[in-house]
Amino acid sequence: MAGDNSRDRAGSFASSAETAQADDNHNEKIPLTTVPRPSDDIEKLRSPDELDIDGYDNENEREADSLLRDPAENATSSTSKPPPPSNFTTSLLWMVINTLATVGIVFTNKAIFSDPSLKLAQLTFASFHFFITYLTLYTISLPRFAFFVPRRASIREILPLSIAMSLNVILPNLSLAFSTVTFYQVARILLTPTVAAMNYVLYRQTLPQNAIIALVPACLGVGMVSYYDSLPSADANVKTTSSLGVIFALSGIVASSLYTVWIASYHRKLQMSSMQLLFNQAPVSAFLLLYIIPFVDTFPVWTEVPINRWVMILMSGGFASLINISQFYIIAQTGPVSSTVVGHVKTCTIVALGWITSGRGVGDKSVLGVFVAVGGIIAYSIVMLKEKAKQAVAAASQGGR
């Protein structure tokens, strides 16, 4: 659960987006060799960085996924294209693109949702993003690009996961619509402990003691931000989080965590990489939402939607595509440490920019909660990276005997 690492993960679109999809250190990207299996203490789940479906919100989903993934499952990605040759400049460029696209999609979507006429058209927006995700994956799977080899699963097999993916995108987007960017992003940190709790309850998988200790301040920090950010302000320029925003955020965490846990089992069950899974999920999710949209969404008068809103919607789709593509290169060319650092840079950048645009002063009490939460999840990532390094050394020494 820690970083954007997961060999089998394709940045899905979002909600978050995060969403999203995921595998070992780099979910959606082809590891060609089988890595020694770590001890069963460390969870082997993954998340949707695939699920980042919008790409943005799933930074912490990748987090929740990567360090808990079972590297042995990377072998299932053998049908994907070998990773391109590592090049520092190229890798750095894609990391910058991924970071900017992730930050861009969060604030673009927030601007879209700030329009009252579009705020309650969430299913339509999610369906649009699922279509963009599918179109992007279809394009990069063509022989000319060959990022991965598409495989088909039956609708019956993929339907439960597609429903979970839809909830994983829609609920966090609703949270973003009814809360501040800072609260939205900090709340996503709860994905890591929630996934850990689900894996313990369902599979009795445990975390190292130091990792559990690090998650305590992370949870406390989120609680502090939730409390202070939702308090009414006398200053009309200060943005606050509504009760609906908190409810959608918490329900979104549960949905994203469930999706994260399911993704791991589907990877094993269908023997597909994250890109292959997402390639099957996205069109099914988009199609399912078409049946519900007329009964749930409140549509604007489309001819009265300002041109700048249409531009933002197209930008959001473009950011989602960039996140999917750049995530492939990041996962293929960098290790877990680099991916984790990139994930934390994105989280800190979004939180900082969200704070700047919220109208709050430096002395606001919720800033303490932000530092506690982010500090806790960074400490957790460090513990998990060290644990994985120990397991790799132990596995290597055993294999050499």
C-alpha atoms as one frame of an Amber mdcrd trajectory, in Angstrom:
protein
   0.000   0.000   0.000   2.395   2.486  -0.419   3.405   4.280  -3.477   2.556
   4.376  -7.028   4.288   1.186  -7.429   2.615  -1.698  -8.970   3.812  -3.446
 -11.922   0.466  -4.407 -13.006  -1.331  -1.203 -12.618  -2.628   1.070 -15.271
  -3.753   4.434 -14.161  -7.416   4.164 -14.630  -9.287   7.298 -14.740 -10.321
   8.296 -11.600 -11.884   9.801  -9.347 -10.132   8.958  -8.340  -9.671   8.601
  -9.839  -8.352   7.841  -8.494  -8.932   6.477  -9.895  -7.051   4.038  -9.857
  -5.746  -0.726 -11.049  -2.794  -2.271  -9.935  -0.159  -4.830  -9.376   3.206
  -5.179  -7.847   5.359  -2.183  -7.675   4.030  -0.987 -10.855   0.719  -2.339
 -11.389  -0.034  -2.164 -14.923   3.222  -2.674 -16.461   4.868  -5.772 -17.527
   7.449  -7.342 -15.401   8.954 -10.089 -17.439  10.543 -12.059 -14.661   8.994
 -13.631 -11.636  10.068 -11.997  -8.425  10.527 -14.094  -5.265   7.327 -14.234
  -3.206   7.516 -12.153  -0.065   6.383 -13.509   3.262   2.647 -13.849   3.680
   2.618 -11.202   6.363   2.596  -8.505   3.772  -0.596  -8.230   1.910  -0.717
  -9.007  -1.675  -3.339  -6.794  -2.831  -3.412  -4.111  -5.232  -5.456  -1.244
  -6.066  -6.735   0.487  -8.922  -4.167   2.651 -10.089  -5.951   1.275 -12.681
  -8.404   2.656 -10.703  -7.204   5.929 -10.661  -9.721   5.980 -13.102  -9.733
   9.540 -13.519  -6.328   9.068 -12.812  -6.151  11.534 -10.087  -7.661  10.133
  -7.116  -6.016   7.086  -6.932  -2.666   8.089  -5.701  -3.423   6.609  -2.366
  -5.000   3.647  -4.024  -1.758   2.969  -5.687  -0.296   3.571  -2.313  -2.589
   1.029  -0.802  -1.725  -1.369  -3.474   1.864  -1.339  -4.340   3.715  -2.186
  -1.217   1.223  -4.846  -0.294   1.347  -6.553  -3.649   2.706  -9.989  -4.157
   5.527  -9.725  -6.655   5.046 -13.320  -7.723   1.868 -12.240  -9.402   3.844
 -10.103 -11.760   4.329 -13.164 -13.871   0.779 -12.746 -15.059   1.854  -9.653
 -16.912   3.989 -11.582 -19.329   1.566 -10.902 -22.118   2.459  -7.224 -22.047
   5.101  -5.485 -24.035   8.616  -5.488 -22.458   9.362  -2.236 -20.659  11.152
   0.354 -22.753  14.850   0.924 -22.040  15.384   2.933 -18.907  16.540   6.485
 -19.491  16.752   9.025 -16.692  15.666  11.979 -18.802  12.737  10.080 -20.322
  11.675   8.698 -16.943  11.863  12.144 -15.353   9.842  13.634 -18.206   7.058
  11.061 -17.793   7.054  11.540 -14.014   6.615  15.290 -14.523   3.838  14.696
 -17.070   2.109  12.245 -14.719   2.357  14.670 -11.795   1.063  17.647 -13.770
  -1.764  15.602 -15.308  -2.809  14.262 -11.907  -2.818  17.715 -10.330  -4.539
  19.102 -13.411  -7.362  16.575 -13.403  -8.172  17.189  -9.739  -8.473  20.952
 -10.095 -10.147  20.750 -13.499 -12.784  18.378 -12.154 -13.249  20.580  -9.113
 -13.878  23.545 -11.403 -16.363  21.510 -13.434 -18.210  20.382 -10.309 -18.325
  23.940  -8.991 -20.826  24.663 -11.752 -24.261  23.959 -10.194 -25.601  22.793
 -13.541 -22.948  20.059 -13.808 -22.549  19.164 -10.146 -25.305  16.549 -10.191
 -24.463  15.004 -13.555 -21.906  12.723 -11.950 -22.846   9.480 -13.685 -22.706
  11.130 -17.091 -19.274  12.518 -16.280 -18.060   9.124 -15.044 -19.390   7.400
 -18.157 -17.519   9.918 -20.307 -14.309   9.162 -18.444 -14.789   5.415 -18.754
 -15.170   5.879 -22.497 -11.992   7.985 -22.673 -10.160   5.355 -20.631 -11.286
   2.573 -22.960 -10.393   4.611 -26.047  -6.924   5.323 -24.639  -6.289   1.677
 -23.765  -7.590   0.524 -27.149  -5.219   2.925 -28.898  -2.105   1.953 -26.958
  -2.899  -1.750 -27.394  -2.745  -1.477 -31.194   0.275  -3.198 -32.817   1.777
   0.178 -33.625   2.159   0.950 -29.916   1.751  -2.487 -28.309   1.833  -1.286
 -24.710  -0.039  -4.446 -23.802  -1.825  -7.357 -25.464  -5.599  -7.083 -24.943
  -7.437 -10.098 -23.580 -11.162 -10.582 -23.256 -13.199 -11.631 -20.240 -16.891
 -12.422 -20.289 -19.315  -9.752 -19.112 -20.508 -12.112 -16.403 -16.966 -12.404
 -15.041 -16.178  -8.711 -15.149 -19.575  -7.290 -14.128 -19.051  -7.221 -10.310
 -15.691  -5.519 -10.713 -17.160  -3.002 -13.165 -19.873  -2.074 -10.653 -17.237
  -1.634  -7.940 -15.144   0.496 -10.273 -18.127   2.745 -10.996 -18.705   3.329
  -7.286 -14.990   3.858  -6.830 -15.141   6.733  -9.290 -18.538   8.281  -8.639
 -18.384   8.515  -4.834 -14.941  10.190  -4.704 -16.049  12.590  -7.439 -19.098
  13.490  -5.356 -16.761  14.028  -2.421 -14.707  16.417  -4.537 -17.865  18.245
  -5.587 -19.028  18.846  -1.998 -15.718  19.412  -0.228 -12.467  21.333  -0.508
  -9.608  19.923  -2.559  -7.454  19.725   0.576  -9.971  17.630   2.488 -10.693
  15.468  -0.539  -7.027  14.593  -1.027  -6.172  14.145   2.647  -9.226  11.920
   3.162  -7.934   9.568   0.457  -5.087   8.696   2.812  -7.614   6.585   4.727
  -7.609   4.179   1.792  -4.381   2.619   3.036  -5.530   1.657   6.553  -8.983
   0.672   5.264  -7.510  -1.726   2.713  -5.212  -3.128   5.399  -8.197  -3.676
   7.687 -10.192  -5.397   4.925  -7.323  -7.707   4.111  -6.954  -8.636   7.748
 -10.661  -9.355   8.169 -11.001 -11.262   4.886  -7.619 -12.959   4.557  -5.962
 -12.534   7.960  -3.109 -10.697   6.260  -1.132  -8.497   8.619   1.239  -5.544
   8.466   4.563  -5.005  10.267   4.075  -3.445  13.677   5.915  -0.248  12.715
   3.632   0.154   9.685   0.549  -0.111  11.881   2.003   2.465  14.280   2.660
   4.849  11.350  -0.964   4.574  10.242  -2.241   5.835  13.612  -1.148   9.473
  13.096  -2.292   9.257   9.475  -5.823   8.449  10.631  -5.736  11.039  13.398
  -4.584  13.686  10.948  -7.465  12.948   8.584  -9.850  13.213  11.527  -8.453
  16.630  12.457  -8.789  17.915   8.900 -12.346  16.544   8.676 -13.373  18.358
  11.844 -11.788  21.757  11.234 -12.437  21.828   7.476 -16.156  21.210   7.968
 -16.637  23.984  10.539 -18.597  26.972   9.154 -16.549  30.101   8.506 -17.570
  33.699   8.956 -15.376  34.604   5.995 -17.227  33.987   2.738 -13.899  33.645
   0.916 -12.906  30.584   2.969 -13.978  27.335   1.324 -15.317  24.630   3.641
 -16.412  21.011   3.394 -20.097  20.179   3.767 -21.481  17.215   5.688 -22.324
  15.607   2.339 -18.676  15.968   1.341 -17.555  14.054   4.431 -20.187  11.334
   3.904 -19.255  10.894   0.235 -15.560  10.868   1.142 -15.955   8.096   3.722
 -18.266   6.023   1.528 -15.827   6.547  -1.342 -12.986   5.225   0.816 -14.964
   2.058   1.531 -15.836   1.607  -2.151 -12.248   2.221  -3.270 -10.896  -0.163
  -0.639 -13.272  -2.901  -1.712 -12.290  -2.324  -5.308  -8.623  -2.492  -4.338
  -9.086  -5.836  -2.609 -11.156  -7.235  -5.463  -8.615  -6.166  -8.059  -6.022
  -8.414  -6.443  -8.287 -11.457  -6.585  -9.308 -10.709 -10.185  -5.681 -10.466
 -11.247  -5.124 -13.958  -9.885  -8.462 -15.352 -11.044  -8.335 -14.113 -14.649
  -4.540 -14.002 -14.952  -4.685 -10.530 -16.449  -2.560  -7.456 -15.994  -4.147
  -4.252 -14.756  -4.330  -2.754 -18.231  -6.035  -5.876 -19.535  -8.542  -5.796
 -16.688  -9.253  -2.115 -17.122  -9.643  -2.632 -20.868 -12.514  -5.007 -20.051
 -14.007  -3.029 -17.172 -14.222   0.445 -18.687 -16.727  -0.228 -21.504 -18.915
  -2.387 -19.251 -19.004   0.343 -16.586 -19.818   3.020 -19.167 -22.609   0.888
 -20.636 -24.110   0.105 -17.224 -24.257   3.759 -16.266 -26.236   4.581 -19.396
 -29.179   2.669 -17.903 -29.046   4.605 -14.635 -28.192   8.098 -15.843 -31.766
   9.095 -16.878 -33.069   8.302 -13.385 -30.259   9.766 -11.289 -28.505  12.647
 -13.034 -29.830  16.177 -13.187 -28.930  17.508 -16.595 -28.117  21.103 -17.433
 -29.484  22.825 -20.487 -26.625  21.714 -22.689 -26.876  24.689 -25.018 -26.441
  27.005 -22.043 -23.260  25.351 -20.730 -20.447  27.911 -21.198 -17.791  27.086
 -23.767 -15.101  27.170 -21.088 -16.865  24.321 -19.268 -16.799  22.213 -22.435
 -13.086  22.962 -22.739 -12.565  21.833 -19.135 -14.454  18.597 -19.765 -12.235
  17.866 -22.760  -9.162  18.778 -20.696 -10.258  16.356 -17.994 -10.470  13.565
 -20.563  -7.065  14.544 -21.946  -5.510  14.500 -18.477  -6.965  11.025 -17.910
  -5.315   9.769 -21.104  -1.959  11.292 -20.148  -2.157   9.663 -16.726  -2.805
   6.236 -18.257   0.052   6.539 -20.739   2.600   8.120 -18.390   1.846   5.574
 -15.694   2.994   2.843 -18.075   6.415   4.434 -18.456   6.777   5.270 -14.768
   6.003   1.714 -13.759   8.172   0.188 -16.464  11.228   2.380 -15.927  11.362
   3.221 -12.223  11.486   1.239  -9.010   9.185   1.267  -5.986  11.071   4.076
  -4.267  10.747   6.420  -7.243   7.101   5.536  -7.728   6.369   6.099  -4.044
   8.130   9.451  -4.072   6.189  10.532  -7.160   2.950   9.545  -5.428   3.779
  11.600  -2.361   4.885  14.575  -4.457   1.477  14.540  -6.144  -0.355  14.268
  -2.833   1.623  17.119  -1.271   1.257  19.286  -4.377  -2.509  18.829  -4.530
  -2.884  19.455  -0.801  -0.686  22.570  -0.936  -2.446  24.056  -3.970  -5.808
  23.162  -2.470  -4.838  25.004   0.688  -3.694  28.070  -1.224  -6.980  28.240
  -3.131  -9.120  27.555  -0.056  -8.701  31.046   1.376  -7.466  29.701   4.718
  -4.594  31.272   6.610  -1.379  29.545   7.608  -2.530  29.585  11.232  -5.704
  27.615  10.521  -5.963  24.640  12.862  -6.618  22.123  10.109  -3.093  22.657
   8.763  -1.786  20.625  11.717  -3.993  17.722  10.680  -2.637  17.927   7.133
   0.959  17.626   8.319   0.128  14.793  10.718  -1.776  12.823   8.084   0.769
  13.266   5.300   3.654  12.626   7.680   2.020   9.418   8.886   1.457   8.015
   5.392   5.008   8.900   4.330   6.347   7.121   7.413   4.187   4.124   6.540
   5.607   4.063   3.013   9.163   4.130   4.324   8.458   1.221   6.682   6.878
  -0.846   3.922   9.698  -0.145   1.460  12.248  -1.281   4.044  10.164  -4.391
   4.725  10.039  -5.260   1.048  13.795  -4.743   0.763  14.363  -7.117   3.684
  12.135  -9.731   2.118  13.909  -9.416  -1.228  17.284  -9.945   0.453  15.962
 -12.912   2.418  14.437 -14.462  -0.684  17.645 -13.946  -2.639  19.741 -15.570
   0.075  17.394 -18.547   0.227  17.444 -18.905  -3.547  21.239 -18.933  -3.545
  21.428 -21.914  -1.250
